[in-house]
Structure formats: structure tokens, C-alpha cells
Amino acid sequence: MARNAKQQNTSGWLRARYATEHAEDAAYLTSLMLGVLIENDAIRRGVHPADVWAQLRERGIDEFG
């Protein structure tokens, strides 16, 4: 959800959101903020954000919904 929100992929975020049973009103903004934090941390560490998303996908933890 965070990746979709950061990429402003609303339809992808909605699919991920409604695939779960617990949909919260603030979930979208939380996901957007998490995406921003992940990318900002990557930049702070000198790593390209795309590489961080790839690492998260490899670990199977890129969907936080």
C-alpha cells in the first residue's frame, strides 16, 4: 500500500486496501507518509529509493496493508 500511495497509484492502493478486512479512514495518508519516510531514509543513507523498494519486494514486505 505504501508503494502505491507514494507512486500516487490510487487504484493499486484501493485494491490493496480492500483486499484486507480492516479499512481505516486514515490508512491512505498513513501509507503515503510511510512511502515518503522509506524513500527519505533511502536518500539519507545514499541509496536510490528504487533499490530500497526492490529490496522490500525481495523480502516480501513491500505491502504494508
C-alpha angles and dihedrals in degrees: 000000000000093000092049091048093048090050089048088239096154096173092050090048092049091050090052093044096051093042085074126065096229113070114173127193094235095044095100095052091044090052091048091051092048090052091051092048092049092051095043090051090050091052091046089054092047094249124129110249091231089060091053092051089049090051091049091050091050089053091046094239102108094105110067098175 
